[in-house]
């Protein structure tokens, strides 16, 4: 738990996303999906509150944020229901495979470009809600979508970070009401301090070394790929 939380906080501070992408595949070895989602999402909210002071959302993106949260919130309960009807081993494989595809796709720097629109905002956010409820990760669809637009990285990072924090609140409430209960609360005594430590380590690294946005992005994607490959290898060995 502590290792996953520290690792998740470290990545979240560097890139604005990725905390759940690190923590969820690791914690799936220990906890069922409905149980780990509130733990991971509480950590993500904690990180989002701290980072919101540094990454202010652009005024033009505020209405987009609410629209995206609306569609994510609608499809999230269906994702929780769907995840309950899929074999745990398949969920673990699917989760790591999604992270691997997501990180590899961004690392290859695809030239696909999209014009941001209300329809695409809702579609990407809804897919994120569906994935979050079923697999425990909700950032990839929105992150891929924002990466494909011509929006500046710092602006996209702020919007993505705020979206992750908002959808995390929905996920905690939904999974707790749909069978997860509140037995996960004691684990926050380990998750939150560990996540905070990861944020602090990343902040120290950034202070010691001037790193460009592109270098940060590449580093985070490589870490996500390594983590996904590690989990997939172990899944196929011990399944």
C-alpha positions, 0 to 999 in steps of 0.5 A: 500500500505504502509503495503504491501510494508513494509511487502514485503521488510521485507520478501525479506531481510530475504529470498531473495524472497517472496516480491511479494508473500506477496504484490500481494495477499494483493494488489489484493484487491485494484488493478487489476493484470496488474496495480499492477504488475509494482508496485510490480516489481519496489519494487522487483527491488529496493530490488534486487539492494540493496541486490545484493551488499551482495548476489553476484551470483556465477560465475557458475550461471551467464550463468544459470541466463541469460538462465532462464531470456530468457525463463521467458521473452518468456512466460511472455506476454502469461501469461499477455494475459491469466490473462486477460481472467480469472475472477478476483475472480479466479485469487485471489483464485489461487494466494493465493492457489499457495502461500499456496501450495508453502510455505507449501511444503517447510515447510514440507521439502520434500525429492525430489531431482533434478539434475540441468540441462539446461532443468529444468532451462528453464522449471522452469523459463518459468513457473515462467514467465507464473505465473507472467504475469497471477497472479502477482507472479513468484518466486515459480516455480524457488524457488521450483526447486532450493530448490530441487537441492543440491545447497547450500542455500546461492548460491540458494538465490543469484541466486533466488534474481537476477532472481526475479530482472531480471524478474521484469524488463520484467514484468514492460515493458510487462504489461505496453505495454499490457494495464497497461499503466503508471498510476501506477507510482505515487504509487511508492511514497508509495511503494518504501519508504515502501519497503525500511523500510521493508528492514531496519527493517529486517536488524535490526532484523538480527543484534540483533539476530543471526538466522540460515538460516534454522530458517530464512527460516522457519519464512518466510514460516510461514509468507507466509502461514499465509498471504495466509490463511488470504486472502483465508478466506476473499475471501470466506467470501466476494466473 
